[in-house]
Amino acid sequence: MDLTIVVPTFNEGPNVVELLRRIGDAVDDRMIEVVFVDDSTDDTPAIIERAARAADFPVRLIHRDEPVAGLGGAVVEGIRAANSSWCLVM
């Protein structure tokens, strides 16, 4: 894995599919994964799961029912879950 892209989300379901499409367009032949760390109270986790099945690269979801430390905590959790040496936070 060349790069892990960590995406903290909160109620951002409508943006997920387009974001994954644009990431796919931008990464060329790199081996990447996307890790969503989601604190949503809506249907965003279900949207991420559906979009993950259609993606050409690994997409994982960490849904935090009880978020700790807000956005910073989500970033840290995503980095800890990374399968690569390099992380990019969006």
Secondary structure as a PSIPRED ss2 file (coil, helix, strand):
# PSIPRED VFORMAT (PSIPRED V4.0)

   1 M C   1.000  0.000  0.000
   2 D C   1.000  0.000  0.000
   3 L E   0.000  0.000  1.000
   4 T E   0.000  0.000  1.000
   5 I E   0.000  0.000  1.000
   6 V E   0.000  0.000  1.000
   7 V E   0.000  0.000  1.000
   8 P E   0.000  0.000  1.000
   9 T E   0.000  0.000  1.000
  10 F C   1.000  0.000  0.000
  11 N C   1.000  0.000  0.000
  12 E C   1.000  0.000  0.000
  13 G H   0.000  1.000  0.000
  14 P H   0.000  1.000  0.000
  15 N H   0.000  1.000  0.000
  16 V H   0.000  1.000  0.000
  17 V H   0.000  1.000  0.000
  18 E H   0.000  1.000  0.000
  19 L H   0.000  1.000  0.000
  20 L H   0.000  1.000  0.000
  21 R H   0.000  1.000  0.000
  22 R H   0.000  1.000  0.000
  23 I H   0.000  1.000  0.000
  24 G H   0.000  1.000  0.000
  25 D H   0.000  1.000  0.000
  26 A H   0.000  1.000  0.000
  27 V C   1.000  0.000  0.000
  28 D C   1.000  0.000  0.000
  29 D C   1.000  0.000  0.000
  30 R C   1.000  0.000  0.000
  31 M C   1.000  0.000  0.000
  32 I E   0.000  0.000  1.000
  33 E E   0.000  0.000  1.000
  34 V E   0.000  0.000  1.000
  35 V E   0.000  0.000  1.000
  36 F E   0.000  0.000  1.000
  37 V E   0.000  0.000  1.000
  38 D E   0.000  0.000  1.000
  39 D C   1.000  0.000  0.000
  40 S C   1.000  0.000  0.000
  41 T C   1.000  0.000  0.000
  42 D C   1.000  0.000  0.000
  43 D C   1.000  0.000  0.000
  44 T H   0.000  1.000  0.000
  45 P H   0.000  1.000  0.000
  46 A H   0.000  1.000  0.000
  47 I H   0.000  1.000  0.000
  48 I H   0.000  1.000  0.000
  49 E H   0.000  1.000  0.000
  50 R H   0.000  1.000  0.000
  51 A H   0.000  1.000  0.000
  52 A H   0.000  1.000  0.000
  53 R H   0.000  1.000  0.000
  54 A H   0.000  1.000  0.000
  55 A C   1.000  0.000  0.000
  56 D C   1.000  0.000  0.000
  57 F C   1.000  0.000  0.000
  58 P C   1.000  0.000  0.000
  59 V E   0.000  0.000  1.000
  60 R E   0.000  0.000  1.000
  61 L E   0.000  0.000  1.000
  62 I E   0.000  0.000  1.000
  63 H E   0.000  0.000  1.000
  64 R C   1.000  0.000  0.000
  65 D C   1.000  0.000  0.000
  66 E C   1.000  0.000  0.000
  67 P C   1.000  0.000  0.000
  68 V C   1.000  0.000  0.000
  69 A C   1.000  0.000  0.000
  70 G H   0.000  1.000  0.000
  71 L H   0.000  1.000  0.000
  72 G H   0.000  1.000  0.000
  73 G H   0.000  1.000  0.000
  74 A H   0.000  1.000  0.000
  75 V H   0.000  1.000  0.000
  76 V H   0.000  1.000  0.000
  77 E H   0.000  1.000  0.000
  78 G H   0.000  1.000  0.000
  79 I H   0.000  1.000  0.000
  80 R H   0.000  1.000  0.000
  81 A H   0.000  1.000  0.000
  82 A C   1.000  0.000  0.000
  83 N C   1.000  0.000  0.000
  84 S C   1.000  0.000  0.000
  85 S C   1.000  0.000  0.000
  86 W C   1.000  0.000  0.000
  87 C E   0.000  0.000  1.000
  88 L E   0.000  0.000  1.000
  89 V E   0.000  0.000  1.000
  90 M C   1.000  0.000  0.000
